[in-house]
Each structure stands twice: as structure tokens, then as C-alpha cells.
Amino acid sequence: MLPATISAAICTLLCMMLVCFLFMYNLFTVVVASLSILSICIGVFGILSLWGIDLDPISMATTIMSIGFSVDFPAHITFHYFREGLEDPQSKAASRLAKSLSAIGFPLLQCGFSTIIFVLCLLFVKTYMSEVFVKTMVLVVTLGLIHGLILVPAFLCALTSIYDTFFKNSV
């Protein structure tokens, strides 16, 4: 079961990277979004393991599905950051980030909290499948919010000047 899960997770992650690149054709923002997605996935797999969720077909399906949900948070932040750079190429990273977070920060919080609230309703169904699904979804949304609203903006702000320096020197 482990090799199948790993190969499915890698294929799904690669597909998500490709989709990110189609919308944000800037390698820097795609790499930041992809690393964030990878970090969320590793966190979901690790915490589910700590919670005693064994790798079975149900947990495999929910974890693979969680990769798709993990894309939302970092991809929206990086996309808005990328778009702000297109609109004003001379803008500083902090300004681009402030505009991005003001445009998408609160909607991401609303999305995360509403998803968690509605998924928690499944706890009234006393089955193993609903338990695994709820745990996985709460994890992926929580980790996604942390990454999308804290970690990704910090990385974008810190690494943009390094990327710009390297890119301008190589051109």
C-alpha cells in the first residue's frame, strides 16, 4: 500500500505543480507554492501517522484528496503576489504582499473556517471513514491556512530580493 500511496502522491503533486505553472508562469512563485504544498502534504501524512491512522485504502484516498485541497491556500497567495508584480513590476515585495493579503487573506480565512465547520458535521456519522476524512480535512485546512497566511508570505517577502538579484545578474 505504501508504494502505491507514494507514487499517487508524487503524481498528484507533479500535476498540481503543472497547473500552478500554467496560471503563474513565474518559476519563483511556482516553486514557493509547490514547496508549500509538499510541506502541507508531509505534515498531513506525518500527523495522521502520529494519530494512529494506518495506511489503508480509506486513508490513502483521503490523503491523496488532501493534496488537491492543499493547493488552494498557497496557490491563491502566490498567484495574487505574482499578479501584483505584473501590474507594477517596480513594486517592493512588502507592498506586493500587503496588496495580496488584503485581497485574498480574509476570503482564505472564511474558506478555511467554513470548510472545517461543515466537515465537523461528519463526526455525527460514527464510521471509520468519516473519522479519517474529518481528521484529514481539518489537518489540511489548518496546515493550509498556516502556510498560506504565515509561511508563504514570509518566504515570498524574504526570498524575492534574493531571486531578483540572481535573476537580474543572470540576464
C-alpha positions as CSV (number, residue, x, y, z in Angstrom):
1,M,0.0,0.0,0.0
2,L,2.9,2.4,0.8
3,P,4.5,2.4,-2.7
4,A,1.1,3.0,-4.3
5,T,0.3,5.9,-2.0
6,I,3.7,7.4,-2.5
7,S,3.5,7.1,-6.3
8,A,0.0,8.5,-6.3
9,A,1.0,11.4,-4.1
10,I,4.0,12.2,-6.3
11,C,1.9,12.1,-9.4
12,T,-0.7,14.3,-7.9
13,L,1.9,16.8,-6.6
14,L,3.5,17.0,-10.1
15,C,0.1,17.6,-11.6
16,M,-0.5,20.4,-9.1
17,M,2.9,21.9,-10.0
18,L,2.0,21.9,-13.7
19,V,-1.4,23.5,-13.0
20,C,0.3,26.2,-10.9
21,F,2.8,26.8,-13.7
22,L,0.0,27.2,-16.3
23,F,-1.5,30.0,-14.2
24,M,1.7,31.6,-12.8
25,Y,4.4,31.2,-15.4
26,N,7.0,32.6,-12.9
27,L,9.3,29.9,-11.7
28,F,9.9,31.5,-8.4
29,T,6.2,31.7,-7.3
30,V,5.6,28.2,-8.6
31,V,8.5,26.8,-6.6
32,V,7.3,28.6,-3.4
33,A,3.7,27.3,-3.9
34,S,4.9,23.8,-4.7
35,L,7.2,23.6,-1.7
36,S,4.4,24.8,0.5
37,I,2.1,22.1,-1.0
38,L,4.8,19.5,-0.3
39,S,5.2,20.7,3.2
40,I,1.4,20.5,3.9
41,C,1.3,17.0,2.4
42,I,4.2,15.8,4.6
43,G,2.5,17.4,7.6
44,V,-0.8,15.6,6.9
45,F,0.9,12.3,6.4
46,G,3.0,12.7,9.5
47,I,0.3,13.9,11.8
48,L,-2.1,11.2,10.7
49,S,0.5,8.7,11.4
50,L,1.0,10.2,14.9
51,W,-2.7,10.0,15.4
52,G,-2.6,6.3,14.7
53,I,-4.3,6.3,11.3
54,D,-3.0,3.3,9.5
55,L,-2.3,3.4,5.7
56,D,-5.4,1.6,4.2
57,P,-7.5,2.4,1.1
58,I,-9.6,4.9,3.0
59,S,-6.7,6.9,4.4
60,M,-4.9,6.6,1.1
61,A,-7.9,8.1,-0.7
62,T,-8.3,11.0,1.8
63,T,-4.6,11.8,1.9
64,I,-4.4,11.9,-1.9
65,M,-7.5,14.1,-2.0
66,S,-6.0,16.3,0.6
67,I,-3.2,17.2,-1.8
68,G,-5.8,18.8,-4.0
69,F,-7.2,20.8,-1.1
70,S,-3.7,21.9,0.0
71,V,-3.2,23.7,-3.3
72,D,-5.8,26.3,-2.6
73,F,-4.2,28.3,0.2
74,P,-0.6,28.8,-1.1
75,A,-1.7,29.0,-4.7
76,H,-4.1,31.9,-4.1
77,I,-1.5,33.9,-2.2
78,T,1.3,33.2,-4.7
79,F,-1.0,34.0,-7.6
80,H,-2.0,37.3,-6.2
81,Y,1.6,38.1,-5.4
82,F,2.6,37.2,-9.0
83,R,-0.3,39.3,-10.4
84,E,0.7,42.3,-8.3
85,G,4.2,42.0,-9.8
86,L,2.8,42.0,-13.3
87,E,0.7,45.1,-12.6
88,D,3.6,47.1,-11.0
89,P,7.0,45.5,-11.8
90,Q,8.9,48.1,-9.7
91,S,6.9,47.5,-6.5
92,K,8.7,46.1,-3.4
93,A,8.0,42.7,-2.1
94,A,6.3,44.0,1.1
95,S,3.9,46.2,-0.9
96,R,3.0,43.3,-3.3
97,L,2.5,41.1,-0.3
98,A,0.3,43.6,1.5
99,K,-1.9,44.0,-1.5
100,S,-2.1,40.3,-2.0
101,L,-3.1,39.6,1.6
102,S,-5.6,42.4,1.6
103,A,-7.2,40.9,-1.5
104,I,-7.2,37.2,-0.5
105,G,-6.4,36.9,3.2
106,F,-9.9,37.3,4.7
107,P,-11.5,35.1,2.0
108,L,-8.9,32.4,2.7
109,L,-9.9,32.6,6.4
110,Q,-13.5,32.3,5.6
111,C,-12.9,29.4,3.3
112,G,-10.9,27.6,5.9
113,F,-13.2,28.1,8.8
114,S,-16.3,27.3,6.8
115,T,-14.7,24.1,5.4
116,I,-13.8,23.0,8.9
117,I,-17.2,23.7,10.4
118,F,-19.0,21.8,7.6
119,V,-16.6,18.9,7.7
120,L,-17.0,18.6,11.5
121,C,-20.7,17.7,10.9
122,L,-19.5,14.4,9.7
123,L,-18.5,13.5,13.2
124,F,-22.1,12.7,13.8
125,V,-21.7,9.7,11.5
126,K,-19.9,7.1,13.6
127,T,-17.8,5.4,10.9
128,Y,-14.1,4.9,10.4
129,M,-14.3,6.6,7.0
130,S,-15.9,9.8,8.3
131,E,-13.4,9.9,11.2
132,V,-10.4,9.6,8.8
133,F,-12.0,12.1,6.4
134,V,-12.6,14.7,9.2
135,K,-9.1,14.3,10.6
136,T,-7.5,14.7,7.2
137,M,-9.6,17.7,6.2
138,V,-9.1,19.5,9.5
139,L,-5.4,18.9,9.2
140,V,-5.1,20.0,5.6
141,V,-7.2,23.1,6.1
142,T,-5.3,24.1,9.3
143,L,-1.9,23.5,7.8
144,G,-3.0,25.2,4.6
145,L,-4.1,28.3,6.5
146,I,-0.8,28.4,8.4
147,H,1.2,28.1,5.2
148,G,-1.0,30.4,3.1
149,L,-1.3,33.2,5.6
150,I,2.0,33.0,7.5
151,L,4.8,30.9,5.9
152,V,4.3,31.6,2.2
153,P,4.1,35.4,2.7
154,A,7.2,35.2,4.9
155,F,9.1,33.2,2.3
156,L,7.9,35.5,-0.5
157,C,9.0,38.6,1.3
158,A,12.4,37.1,2.4
159,L,13.3,35.4,-0.9
160,T,12.1,37.9,-3.5
161,S,15.1,40.2,-3.2
162,I,17.4,37.2,-3.5
163,Y,15.6,35.9,-6.5
164,D,15.5,39.3,-8.1
165,T,19.3,39.8,-7.5
166,F,20.1,36.4,-9.0
167,F,17.7,36.9,-12.0
168,K,18.9,40.4,-12.8
169,N,22.6,39.2,-12.6
170,S,21.9,36.3,-14.9
171,V,20.2,38.4,-17.6
